Amino acid sequence: MSFRHPDQLLLPWSPRYSISTQRVMEMLDVSAQTVTRLIEDGSLKAYKVRNKLTSPWRINYDSVIAYVDEMHNRAGLDRRF
């Protein structure tokens, strides 16, 4: 019988590289509805913690940085992070 290595989690992204909706709201200075809209339209990569409608989102940190970089490029600004 083989056991799964404890560091091998069954999540789409590593929890070390995912952040909460609240943290994304603070980083982007937007509302929870805007973060949800960005997730639904594919601008931010995220997953639900549980398979329930009311379950919180965990957002991939790299996708937030990529989104900010894209917005800065569109506006002709320097990189933020």
Number of C-alpha atoms within 10 A of each C-alpha: 2 4 5 7 7 6 7 8 11 7 10 11 16 12 13 8 12 19 17 14 18 14 12 19 15 11 12 13 11 12 14 14 10 13 20 15 13 16 16 12 9 11 14 21 20 24 18 15 12 10 9 8 7 9 11 14 20 21 24 22 20 14 17 21 16 14 16 17 17 14 14 14 12 9 9 9 11 9 12 9 7
